Amino acid sequence: MLSFENDYSEGAHPAILRRLAETNMEQLPGYGTDRYCADATEKIRRATGCPDADVWFLVGGTQTNQTVIDSITPQYAGVVAAQSGHVNVHEAGAIEFTGHKVLTLPAHDGRIDANELADYCEGFFADANHDHMVFPGSVYISFPTEFGTVYTLAQLEAIGEVCRQYGIPLFVDGARLGYGLTAPGTDVSLQDIARITDVFSIGGTKVGALFGEAVVFPRSHSPRHFLTLIKQHGALLAKGWLLGLQFDTLFTDDLYGTIAAHANDAAETIRTALRDKGYSLTFDSPTNQIFVTLDQQTISRLSSHVRIGFMQKADEYHSVMRICTSWATTPEHVAELISLL
């Protein structure tokens, strides 16, 4: 069965598996205090242009989002996100479980708008009853978005300016960060992300690692006792070197960017074929996620040969489906899928 269901169906990039095997019998201290985590931290600091950045390694995406949002959001406040945002739709209430309401804004192909964010904040504080309401305590966006789209640099800077105006920390979920940074036409760099945000994550799980995410506080301003908070949220790995070694490998010779660019190139080949064959693309995504609206007959036909992801019902007869590429997608996989289409 051919699979384009997600970008984490395979184990890990061979370079990571080789290093895990080579170091398997080393005895190392736990909880991220090992030399591999230290090496990965230095490489991420150089890549972000932030020599004083705090870098933490957590086990997975949901734990990362929950830990970061809970730690930067006051206990009386919520987190502002797009209505389609991952923390609002696909986190099983993990954010609300910590006591923080997700406060939604309209999504424009997955993105929030800086002007609408400003209007929301202005309206909130202008309300005489706002002390009885859920404060906007942090802002969450993802890069790329849930629909594979990306923000421009101007859009990110405008959102960051609103956050600074109201003293609200900005968190960028980078579970698929590599794909956004290497998307054709993007004008956003990793250094831009570090400059604009208060905290962001670098996804490993969906960009070639076995598992794991890196959390970066670019100006060395982690919340107090952040390691303890990570542990409280079940995101601290005793064998922390397994995370550090993977990110050390991903940030050696820009393997992270190479992996992501490969997946984006494969997706663009499929996207072109879809357009040529008359399929209806749901979103104009330049990354490794392709969203296409299909009728049920076509979905049934394809499902006999290939796994693709279901996103949502479009109407009684159509559904939005996702085709997702990864580091492991080969030209042969792409050609076979195009033939099936």
GUTORPA-107515 format. One record per residue (C-alpha): residue in one letter; x, y, z. Coordinates in nm, 2 decimals, always signed. Each point is the difference from the previous one (the first is absolute). Example, Ala and Ser with C-alpha at 12.3 -4.5 7.8 and 13.67 -1.06 7.14 Angstrom:
! GUTORPA-107515
['A', [+1.23, -0.45, +0.78]]
['S', [+0.14, +0.34, -0.07]]
//
This chain:
! GUTORPA-107515
['M', [+0.00, +0.00, +0.00]]
['L', [+0.14, +0.34, -0.11]]
['S', [-0.01, +0.25, +0.28]]
['F', [-0.03, +0.38, -0.02]]
['E', [-0.20, +0.02, +0.32]]
['N', [+0.25, +0.21, +0.21]]
['D', [+0.37, +0.10, +0.03]]
['Y', [+0.08, -0.23, +0.29]]
['S', [-0.10, -0.34, -0.13]]
['E', [+0.36, -0.12, -0.02]]
['G', [+0.24, -0.03, +0.28]]
['A', [+0.29, +0.25, -0.04]]
['H', [+0.25, +0.12, -0.25]]
['P', [+0.28, -0.25, -0.04]]
['A', [+0.26, +0.25, +0.12]]
['I', [-0.18, +0.01, +0.34]]
['L', [-0.03, -0.37, +0.02]]
['R', [+0.37, -0.04, -0.07]]
['R', [+0.10, +0.24, +0.28]]
['L', [-0.24, -0.17, +0.24]]
['A', [+0.15, -0.33, -0.08]]
['E', [+0.36, +0.13, +0.03]]
['T', [-0.06, +0.15, +0.34]]
['N', [-0.24, -0.26, +0.14]]
['M', [+0.25, -0.14, +0.26]]
['E', [+0.11, +0.34, +0.13]]
['Q', [-0.09, +0.07, +0.36]]
['L', [-0.14, +0.35, +0.03]]
['P', [-0.16, +0.22, +0.26]]
['G', [-0.38, +0.05, -0.03]]
['Y', [-0.26, +0.27, -0.04]]
['G', [+0.19, +0.20, -0.27]]
['T', [+0.32, +0.05, +0.20]]
['D', [+0.21, -0.20, -0.25]]
['R', [+0.25, +0.13, -0.26]]
['Y', [-0.22, -0.08, -0.30]]
['C', [-0.27, +0.24, +0.13]]
['A', [+0.27, +0.25, +0.06]]
['D', [+0.13, -0.04, -0.35]]
['A', [-0.35, +0.03, -0.15]]
['T', [-0.07, +0.31, +0.21]]
['E', [+0.31, +0.17, -0.14]]
['K', [-0.09, -0.09, -0.36]]
['I', [-0.35, +0.13, +0.04]]
['R', [+0.13, +0.32, +0.16]]
['R', [+0.23, +0.05, -0.31]]
['A', [-0.28, -0.07, -0.24]]
['T', [-0.24, +0.24, +0.17]]
['G', [+0.26, +0.27, +0.05]]
['C', [-0.08, +0.00, +0.37]]
['P', [+0.32, -0.08, +0.20]]
['D', [-0.18, +0.03, +0.33]]
['A', [-0.31, -0.20, -0.09]]
['D', [-0.15, -0.26, +0.24]]
['V', [-0.06, -0.32, -0.18]]
['W', [-0.20, -0.29, +0.15]]
['F', [-0.08, -0.34, -0.14]]
['L', [-0.35, -0.15, +0.05]]
['V', [-0.15, -0.33, -0.10]]
['G', [-0.28, +0.10, -0.23]]
['G', [-0.22, +0.27, -0.16]]
['T', [-0.30, -0.01, +0.22]]
['Q', [+0.21, +0.01, +0.32]]
['T', [+0.20, +0.28, -0.15]]
['N', [-0.30, +0.22, -0.08]]
['Q', [-0.16, -0.07, +0.34]]
['T', [+0.32, +0.06, +0.20]]
['V', [+0.09, +0.32, -0.18]]
['I', [-0.34, +0.15, +0.00]]
['D', [-0.06, -0.08, +0.36]]
['S', [+0.33, +0.15, +0.10]]
['I', [-0.03, +0.33, -0.18]]
['T', [-0.37, +0.06, +0.05]]
['P', [-0.12, +0.15, +0.33]]
['Q', [-0.23, -0.23, +0.20]]
['Y', [-0.30, +0.23, -0.06]]
['A', [+0.06, +0.03, -0.37]]
['G', [-0.05, -0.19, -0.32]]
['V', [+0.19, -0.04, -0.33]]
['V', [-0.10, +0.16, -0.32]]
['A', [+0.01, -0.22, -0.31]]
['A', [-0.15, -0.04, -0.34]]
['Q', [-0.33, -0.18, +0.00]]
['S', [+0.16, -0.27, -0.21]]
['G', [+0.32, +0.00, +0.22]]
['H', [+0.14, -0.33, +0.12]]
['V', [-0.05, +0.08, +0.37]]
['N', [-0.36, +0.08, -0.06]]
['V', [-0.09, -0.30, -0.23]]
['H', [+0.24, -0.29, +0.04]]
['E', [+0.14, +0.00, +0.35]]
['A', [-0.29, -0.18, +0.17]]
['G', [-0.05, +0.29, +0.24]]
['A', [+0.35, -0.02, +0.13]]
['I', [+0.03, +0.37, +0.03]]
['E', [-0.33, +0.04, +0.18]]
['F', [+0.10, -0.29, +0.23]]
['T', [+0.26, +0.24, +0.15]]
['G', [-0.26, +0.26, +0.07]]
['H', [+0.06, +0.23, -0.30]]
['K', [-0.28, +0.06, -0.24]]
['V', [+0.08, +0.01, -0.37]]
['L', [-0.13, +0.34, -0.13]]
['T', [-0.05, -0.02, -0.37]]
['L', [+0.03, +0.24, -0.29]]
['P', [-0.12, -0.05, -0.36]]
['A', [+0.24, -0.21, -0.20]]
['H', [+0.11, +0.12, -0.35]]
['D', [+0.13, -0.31, -0.16]]
['G', [+0.12, -0.09, +0.34]]
['R', [+0.16, +0.33, +0.09]]
['I', [-0.12, +0.27, +0.24]]
['D', [+0.01, +0.37, -0.09]]
['A', [+0.19, +0.26, +0.20]]
['N', [-0.28, +0.26, -0.04]]
['E', [-0.26, -0.25, +0.13]]
['L', [+0.23, -0.09, +0.29]]
['A', [+0.04, +0.37, +0.08]]
['D', [-0.37, +0.06, -0.02]]
['Y', [-0.06, -0.30, +0.23]]
['C', [+0.25, +0.13, +0.26]]
['E', [-0.13, +0.36, -0.02]]
['G', [-0.36, -0.12, +0.04]]
['F', [+0.08, -0.22, +0.29]]
['F', [+0.17, +0.27, +0.21]]
['A', [-0.26, +0.26, -0.10]]
['D', [-0.27, -0.22, +0.15]]
['A', [-0.08, +0.13, +0.35]]
['N', [-0.06, -0.35, +0.11]]
['H', [+0.33, -0.15, -0.12]]
['D', [+0.11, -0.09, +0.35]]
['H', [-0.28, -0.26, -0.01]]
['M', [+0.11, -0.14, -0.33]]
['V', [+0.28, -0.23, -0.13]]
['F', [+0.30, +0.22, -0.07]]
['P', [+0.20, -0.05, -0.32]]
['G', [+0.32, -0.12, +0.17]]
['S', [+0.20, -0.13, -0.29]]
['V', [-0.02, -0.04, -0.38]]
['Y', [+0.05, -0.33, -0.18]]
['I', [+0.07, -0.04, -0.37]]
['S', [+0.15, -0.28, -0.20]]
['F', [+0.25, +0.02, -0.28]]
['P', [-0.10, -0.15, -0.23]]
['T', [-0.37, +0.01, +0.09]]
['E', [-0.23, -0.29, +0.05]]
['F', [-0.08, +0.03, -0.37]]
['G', [+0.36, +0.01, -0.12]]
['T', [+0.00, +0.37, -0.07]]
['V', [+0.27, +0.24, +0.12]]
['Y', [+0.01, +0.35, +0.14]]
['T', [+0.20, +0.27, -0.19]]
['L', [+0.27, +0.18, +0.20]]
['A', [-0.22, +0.31, +0.00]]
['Q', [-0.30, -0.19, +0.14]]
['L', [+0.22, -0.15, +0.28]]
['E', [+0.15, +0.34, +0.09]]
['A', [-0.35, +0.16, +0.01]]
['I', [-0.12, -0.27, +0.24]]
['G', [+0.31, +0.03, +0.21]]
['E', [-0.05, +0.38, +0.02]]
['V', [-0.36, -0.05, +0.13]]
['C', [+0.13, -0.25, +0.26]]
['R', [+0.27, +0.25, +0.12]]
['Q', [-0.26, +0.28, +0.02]]
['Y', [-0.22, -0.20, +0.23]]
['G', [+0.28, -0.18, +0.19]]
['I', [-0.11, -0.34, -0.12]]
['P', [+0.26, -0.27, -0.07]]
['L', [+0.00, -0.14, -0.36]]
['F', [+0.05, -0.38, -0.04]]
['V', [+0.07, -0.16, -0.34]]
['D', [-0.07, -0.37, -0.02]]
['G', [+0.26, -0.13, -0.24]]
['A', [-0.10, -0.37, -0.01]]
['R', [+0.06, +0.03, -0.38]]
['L', [+0.23, +0.30, +0.02]]
['G', [+0.25, -0.14, -0.25]]
['Y', [-0.27, -0.02, -0.27]]
['G', [-0.10, +0.36, +0.05]]
['L', [+0.36, +0.13, +0.00]]
['T', [+0.08, -0.18, -0.33]]
['A', [-0.33, +0.07, -0.18]]
['P', [+0.03, +0.15, -0.34]]
['G', [-0.03, +0.37, +0.01]]
['T', [+0.01, +0.04, +0.38]]
['D', [+0.18, +0.31, +0.13]]
['V', [+0.02, -0.13, +0.36]]
['S', [+0.32, -0.13, +0.15]]
['L', [+0.07, -0.18, +0.33]]
['Q', [+0.17, +0.31, +0.11]]
['D', [-0.32, +0.20, -0.07]]
['I', [-0.20, -0.25, +0.21]]
['A', [+0.24, +0.04, +0.29]]
['R', [+0.00, +0.38, -0.03]]
['I', [-0.38, +0.04, -0.01]]
['T', [-0.12, -0.26, +0.25]]
['D', [+0.03, -0.04, +0.37]]
['V', [+0.02, -0.38, -0.03]]
['F', [-0.02, -0.25, -0.28]]
['S', [+0.04, -0.37, -0.06]]
['I', [+0.20, -0.19, -0.26]]
['G', [-0.18, -0.32, -0.09]]
['G', [+0.20, -0.32, -0.03]]
['T', [-0.28, -0.26, +0.00]]
['K', [-0.13, +0.11, -0.34]]
['V', [+0.33, +0.10, -0.15]]
['G', [+0.21, -0.31, +0.01]]
['A', [+0.04, -0.09, +0.37]]
['L', [-0.13, -0.30, +0.18]]
['F', [-0.17, +0.24, +0.24]]
['G', [+0.06, +0.32, +0.18]]
['E', [-0.03, +0.38, -0.02]]
['A', [+0.24, +0.28, +0.09]]
['V', [-0.13, +0.30, +0.19]]
['V', [+0.19, +0.33, -0.04]]
['F', [-0.02, +0.31, +0.21]]
['P', [+0.22, +0.22, -0.22]]
['R', [+0.09, +0.26, +0.26]]
['S', [+0.08, -0.23, +0.29]]
['H', [-0.33, +0.07, +0.17]]
['S', [-0.14, -0.34, +0.08]]
['P', [-0.27, +0.00, +0.27]]
['R', [+0.14, -0.08, +0.35]]
['H', [+0.06, -0.36, +0.07]]
['F', [-0.09, -0.09, -0.36]]
['L', [+0.15, -0.35, +0.03]]
['T', [-0.23, -0.07, +0.29]]
['L', [-0.30, +0.12, -0.20]]
['I', [+0.11, -0.23, -0.29]]
['K', [+0.00, -0.29, +0.24]]
['Q', [-0.34, +0.09, +0.14]]
['H', [-0.14, -0.01, -0.35]]
['G', [+0.14, -0.35, -0.07]]
['A', [+0.24, +0.14, -0.26]]
['L', [+0.33, -0.07, +0.16]]
['L', [+0.19, -0.30, -0.13]]
['A', [+0.24, -0.17, +0.24]]
['K', [+0.21, -0.12, -0.29]]
['G', [+0.03, +0.36, -0.11]]
['W', [+0.30, -0.07, -0.22]]
['L', [-0.22, -0.18, -0.25]]
['L', [-0.16, +0.34, -0.07]]
['G', [+0.32, +0.20, +0.00]]
['L', [+0.18, -0.25, -0.23]]
['Q', [-0.28, +0.02, -0.25]]
['F', [-0.01, +0.38, -0.01]]
['D', [+0.38, +0.01, -0.01]]
['T', [-0.02, -0.21, -0.31]]
['L', [-0.28, +0.20, -0.16]]
['F', [+0.20, +0.32, +0.05]]
['T', [+0.32, -0.14, -0.14]]
['D', [+0.06, +0.11, -0.36]]
['D', [-0.36, +0.13, -0.02]]
['L', [-0.15, -0.34, -0.02]]
['Y', [-0.32, +0.15, +0.15]]
['G', [-0.04, +0.24, -0.30]]
['T', [+0.10, -0.27, -0.25]]
['I', [-0.26, -0.24, +0.13]]
['A', [-0.27, +0.26, -0.01]]
['A', [+0.09, +0.14, -0.35]]
['H', [-0.01, -0.36, -0.14]]
['A', [-0.35, -0.05, +0.13]]
['N', [-0.12, +0.34, -0.13]]
['D', [+0.15, -0.09, -0.35]]
['A', [-0.19, -0.33, +0.00]]
['A', [-0.32, +0.17, +0.10]]
['E', [+0.03, +0.26, -0.27]]
['T', [+0.03, -0.27, -0.26]]
['I', [-0.32, -0.16, +0.13]]
['R', [-0.17, +0.34, +0.02]]
['T', [+0.08, +0.07, -0.36]]
['A', [-0.13, -0.33, -0.11]]
['L', [-0.33, +0.06, +0.19]]
['R', [-0.05, +0.33, -0.17]]
['D', [+0.08, -0.15, -0.34]]
['K', [-0.25, -0.28, +0.06]]
['G', [-0.28, +0.25, +0.10]]
['Y', [-0.01, -0.07, +0.37]]
['S', [-0.12, +0.27, +0.23]]
['L', [+0.27, +0.12, +0.25]]
['T', [-0.16, +0.12, +0.32]]
['F', [+0.28, +0.22, +0.12]]
['D', [+0.30, +0.17, -0.18]]
['S', [+0.26, -0.18, +0.22]]
['P', [+0.36, +0.03, -0.10]]
['T', [+0.12, -0.26, +0.25]]
['N', [+0.00, -0.38, +0.03]]
['Q', [-0.37, -0.01, +0.08]]
['I', [-0.24, -0.01, -0.30]]
['F', [-0.37, +0.05, +0.06]]
['V', [-0.24, -0.12, -0.27]]
['T', [-0.38, -0.02, -0.01]]
['L', [-0.11, -0.34, -0.13]]
['D', [-0.33, -0.17, -0.06]]
['Q', [-0.08, -0.31, +0.19]]
['Q', [+0.04, -0.23, -0.30]]
['T', [+0.35, +0.13, -0.06]]
['I', [+0.09, -0.04, +0.37]]
['S', [-0.13, -0.36, -0.01]]
['R', [+0.20, -0.08, -0.31]]
['L', [+0.32, +0.15, +0.13]]
['S', [-0.03, -0.16, +0.35]]
['S', [+0.04, -0.35, -0.16]]
['H', [+0.36, +0.10, -0.09]]
['V', [+0.12, +0.29, +0.21]]
['R', [-0.05, +0.14, +0.34]]
['I', [-0.08, +0.37, +0.01]]
['G', [-0.13, +0.21, +0.29]]
['F', [-0.35, +0.11, +0.07]]
['M', [-0.04, +0.36, +0.11]]
['Q', [-0.36, +0.10, -0.01]]
['K', [-0.33, -0.03, -0.19]]
['A', [-0.04, +0.26, -0.28]]
['D', [-0.36, -0.09, -0.07]]
['E', [-0.23, -0.30, -0.03]]
['Y', [+0.20, -0.14, -0.29]]
['H', [+0.35, +0.13, +0.05]]
['S', [+0.28, -0.01, +0.27]]
['V', [+0.32, +0.19, +0.04]]
['M', [+0.28, -0.25, -0.01]]
['R', [+0.37, +0.05, +0.08]]
['I', [+0.30, -0.13, -0.20]]
['C', [+0.32, +0.03, +0.21]]
['T', [+0.36, -0.06, -0.11]]
['S', [+0.31, -0.05, +0.22]]
['W', [+0.37, -0.06, +0.00]]
['A', [-0.07, -0.36, -0.11]]
['T', [-0.21, +0.08, -0.30]]
['T', [+0.17, -0.13, -0.31]]
['P', [-0.04, +0.09, -0.37]]
['E', [-0.15, -0.34, -0.05]]
['H', [-0.26, +0.06, +0.27]]
['V', [-0.09, +0.33, -0.16]]
['A', [-0.03, -0.16, -0.35]]
['E', [-0.22, -0.28, +0.14]]
['L', [-0.24, +0.25, +0.17]]
['I', [-0.02, +0.21, -0.32]]
['S', [-0.09, -0.31, -0.20]]
['L', [-0.27, -0.09, +0.25]]
['L', [-0.14, +0.35, -0.02]]
//
